[in-house]
Structures are given as structure tokens and as C-alpha cells.
Amino acid sequence: MNDRRALPAPPPVAGRVLDAGLDLLDRQILDPDGVPVSTVDDLELTTPDDPAHLDPEHPPVISALLTGPILLTRVFGGRLPDSRFIRIPWKVVTDPGVVLSVGVHADSLDASWTERWMRDHVIARIPGGRHDPE
Amino acid sequence: MKALFAVALGVLTAIGGFVDIGDLVTSSVVGSRFGLTLTWVVIVGVIGICLFAQMSGRVAAVSGRATFEIIRERLGARMALANLSASFLINLLTLAAEVGGIALAMQLASSISPDLWFPVAAFAVWLVVWRVKFSILENVTGMLGLALVVFAVALFALHPDWMSLGSQVLLQPSPHTDESSATYWYYAIALFGAAMTPYEVFFFSSGAIEEKWKPKDLTQSRINVLVGFPLGGLLTLSIAACAAVVLLPKGIAVQSLFETALPVAQALGKIGLIVAILGFVAATFGAALEVTLSSGYTLAQFFGWPWGKFRKPASASRFHVVMIVSLLAALGILFTGVDPVQVTEFSVVFSAIALPLTYLPILIVANDPKYMGDKANGKVTNFFGLIYLGVILVASVAAIPLMIVTGAGA
């Protein structure tokens, strides 16, 4: 796994090179207002037609950032049924910097449903929950 | 006055982190058993926490990233989850101890059983976390905590033999006690762990973001660290010195806050005692706030949730739910009937074990130009950072064996 010589040199690409493990995984995702959405818990790649022989012209690409319970299977192993996947499509990512910026609001994403659920069912019902601290 | 409040974050972090219930008790236990022989540990601890708190504050001000976000980005999900589990558990134990500490301090003032104070204290902590602005919270508790300076005043009023106190600092190991060397090192690690508890950096770096520090505030951050933590160290030492002067010669063992306050009562009478109790309440209350917030900060930063008191509770709902649940869990721990003082002593030693996983990522990110631009660590900071990482590693490996060998310092 650490034997880098066994890997062929990547084809030259225009633009920035990101290491998916280092620059994407476990990074914070922020919406346009700077509201945290989630952390990148895992990545979903497109499946090539023939996994045994990768076509260098059409490599697998990242289709979505994954979050939620997928973290547990990433850490402890196992497989998650597809219905439990929470995806943030790669096409909404606007800037992969120190944090990943997405171009849609946190409230419009499935990734923050627990935040909304806790807000509507718990926090907003406690007096003062919707006001700024004084 | 403005300049005084400008160092409030450092003072609160230090009063709450350094001089919390664990430290109030540990330092007077140490003072009553070892005299001032462990002074060097407090000094080493103060320098260490200054170094790393300043580093985490600088990372927060420059990159806008709080410590636990960095821990996850740099250690990966697996190691960060291990750190989170350990830190969160330690936080919970510490929170139970601090809420218990408020109750014990209130008991000293009111003679009402601590059992009745537990829920009141926990509710008061929640109310402040729920409704009070961060700046008010840090100013009020930080300033009230300064009442503990009464221990330094008491030390002078006791007219101790300064030569003999000085010789306790320098003569190693102390000729004054017959404690075994394993016990000596066990308490050395406890004091070191109490000085460098991870929740202090979680709180300090998250507080820097709550206060919206920017790179231009770096000087303020440095002053905060350099005023706050040494002040905490001085208060710790004066508590230990008071115990060394009054309790050690008479062989009085420290079992509760009452013995901690005893030297002040002897030196300054009732007024001194009242001020000391005020200081106890402020320090334990500040620590309880700090730990409650830290439990929310760590979990929210690990999972990437919205967090912070600069948001409305409704805009950081999971953060607030975590804090409510933590306070309830702490109450649950207290109502099992454990001694809050003992809980802190354990949590302090356990935090020594979790230290490396917290301080290594801070050191790595403080060197990363992607995060830090031209504000990355200099050679001198890195040199001391690495030395401290070595010390932290040794302390974390030695903590459990020493705990077993000494029967937790008995």
C-alpha cells in the first residue's frame, strides 16, 4: 500500500491535484453563508465498466460526498444498505480548499436533516431557543 | 478596564481550566503531603499549556479552524474517533466533578447538603450556556474567579518561614515527607495532567472563534495566554503553599474543600473565608461552563455540525442538545453517590493519557502553510513543541502503571 513505485505516474492534468485521502476526506463542508453542513465522511466514486482493467482515458470520478452513518462502516467495517447513504452531489462543490464550500444552502440538503429535526422537535420548543443570547 | 477585559478569555480559560475543583483539591493535597517539592511540575505544566494554547489560538485566528476539526483532518476518522471517545468521557467525568464542586462550595457557604445543590448547579450552568452571551460569561466568571487571589494574600498573612518554603522547592526529593517515589511521580503526573487538560485547548481555540479573532488579534491572543495561564499557575502554587504551611506540619489530610479553605480561615478569618468560597464558586462554575461548552465543541467539530454561542440555539441545535444531555449525564454520575473530588482526580490522570492525540495535530497544523500562510510555527516554537510532545508521551504512558502501583496515590 505504501509502495509508491508500484503505481504508474499519474497522467499530467491541468489545474490542482488533490489527494482524496488528505484533501477531501474528513474535511468540513460549509454552505455559502459559512454554515457548517457536515464533514466528508466518505467519497462515492463512479463504477468503471470493467473494474479489472481501468481505462486510463475514462478513470472513475467522484460522484458524491457521503456523510452520516457511512462513517461507522468506514471506521468499523461492514456494508451500509443503499437506503442509508446520505449524498451531497459532487457538482454542488464550489471550492475544495482547507474547507469544502458547496453552492447550496445547508437547509436544502439531506445531510443536515438531524440538525433540523433536533431544532424543530427539541431546541425550538425550549423557551429562548430561537433568540440570540443576551 | 477595556484592557482588563481583553484578557478575559485567557483568564477564564486559566481560572476554569487550571484552578478547577480538581486542581483546588489536588494542589492542596500535594501541598499537605509533599510541601512545595512539586512546584517544578506546575511550572513545566504552565509553560506547556502556554505553548500549545497559544499555538491553537493562533491556528484558530489565522485559519478559522478550531482544535477538534484539525484533529479529525490530520489524524483521520479512526484515530480522531478514538480521541473523541476518550476526550468526551473525560469531559463527562470532569463535568460531574465540577458540578459537584459548585455544590460542595455552596455547601461550605450554606450548610445545605450537596445533594440538593447538584440539580440547582446543573440548571444554573445550563441557563448560562443557553442564554448568556459568550463575552459576558467569560468576563463575569473570569473576574469573580480572581477572588482566589485571597490564597496568595493568606500566604503572606501566615508569615511563613520563606527559607524553608524555598528549600522545599529546591531540595529534591523532599526531606520533609516520607512518601514513596512512585506516589511522588503519580502526583507529578496528576498535576501535569491538571495543567494541560485537553479541554483547555478545545475551549481556548473555540473561544477564539466565538470572539471572532483574526490574524490582527494575534498579539491579544499571546497576551491572553501569557497573563491567564501563569496567573492560574500562581494561584495553584499559593493554594499548595498555604497547605504546606498550615496542613503539612499538623499532618492534616485534605479530604474536601473544607481543608483547602482552612489556611485562609486561619490567616484572614471569616472575611477571608467568604472571599475564598466566592472564589471556589466562581472557579468551579467557570470550569463547569468551560467543560459543558467543550463537550459540545468537540462533538460538533468532529461531526461538522454548526456550533457556537454566536449562533442562536435554534441554529446550532445538535450542539445544544449535546450540552443538555452531558449535563444530565453528569447529574446521573453525581447521584450514584460518588465523591466528586475523587472523580476529578481520576479524570485528571486519564486526561494525561489522552494528551498526545490532542497536541500532536495542533503542532502539525501550526506548521502547515496551507492553513497558516506566513504565520506558521518558527523554529524555536517547534523545538519546544517537540520537547513537550516527548514529555506528554512519557506522562501518558506512565500514568496508568503509576495509578495501579500507588493505588491512585493512596
Boltz contact constraints between the chains, C-beta under 6 A:
constraints:
  - contact:
      token1: [A, 26]
      token2: [B, 72]
      max_distance: 6.0
  - contact:
      token1: [A, 26]
      token2: [B, 73]
      max_distance: 6.0
  - contact:
      token1: [A, 26]
      token2: [B, 77]
      max_distance: 6.0
  - contact:
      token1: [A, 28]
      token2: [B, 69]
      max_distance: 6.0
  - contact:
      token1: [A, 28]
      token2: [B, 304]
      max_distance: 6.0
  - contact:
      token1: [A, 35]
      token2: [B, 306]
      max_distance: 6.0
  - contact:
      token1: [A, 36]
      token2: [B, 304]
      max_distance: 6.0
  - contact:
      token1: [A, 36]
      token2: [B, 306]
      max_distance: 6.0
  - contact:
      token1: [A, 38]
      token2: [B, 304]
      max_distance: 6.0
  - contact:
      token1: [A, 39]
      token2: [B, 304]
      max_distance: 6.0
  - contact:
      token1: [A, 75]
      token2: [B, 77]
      max_distance: 6.0
  - contact:
      token1: [A, 75]
      token2: [B, 78]
      max_distance: 6.0
  - contact:
      token1: [A, 75]
      token2: [B, 81]
      max_distance: 6.0
  - contact:
      token1: [A, 98]
      token2: [B, 371]
      max_distance: 6.0
  - contact:
      token1: [A, 115]
      token2: [B, 317]
      max_distance: 6.0
  - contact:
      token1: [A, 115]
      token2: [B, 318]
      max_distance: 6.0
  - contact:
      token1: [A, 118]
      token2: [B, 317]
      max_distance: 6.0
  - contact:
      token1: [A, 118]
      token2: [B, 318]
      max_distance: 6.0
  - contact:
      token1: [A, 118]
      token2: [B, 321]
      max_distance: 6.0
  - contact:
      token1: [A, 119]
      token2: [B, 314]
      max_distance: 6.0
  - contact:
      token1: [A, 119]
      token2: [B, 317]
      max_distance: 6.0
  - contact:
      token1: [A, 122]
      token2: [B, 321]
      max_distance: 6.0
  - contact:
      token1: [A, 123]
      token2: [B, 313]
      max_distance: 6.0
  - contact:
      token1: [A, 123]
      token2: [B, 314]
      max_distance: 6.0
  - contact:
      token1: [A, 123]
      token2: [B, 317]
      max_distance: 6.0
  - contact:
      token1: [A, 123]
      token2: [B, 320]
      max_distance: 6.0
  - contact:
      token1: [A, 124]
      token2: [B, 314]
      max_distance: 6.0
  - contact:
      token1: [A, 128]
      token2: [B, 131]
      max_distance: 6.0
  - contact:
      token1: [A, 129]
      token2: [B, 313]
      max_distance: 6.0
  - contact:
      token1: [A, 129]
      token2: [B, 314]
      max_distance: 6.0
  - contact:
      token1: [A, 130]
      token2: [B, 314]
      max_distance: 6.0
  - contact:
      token1: [A, 132]
      token2: [B, 312]
      max_distance: 6.0
  - contact:
      token1: [A, 133]
      token2: [B, 131]
      max_distance: 6.0
  - contact:
      token1: [A, 133]
      token2: [B, 132]
      max_distance: 6.0
  - contact:
      token1: [A, 133]
      token2: [B, 133]
      max_distance: 6.0
  - contact:
      token1: [A, 133]
      token2: [B, 309]
      max_distance: 6.0
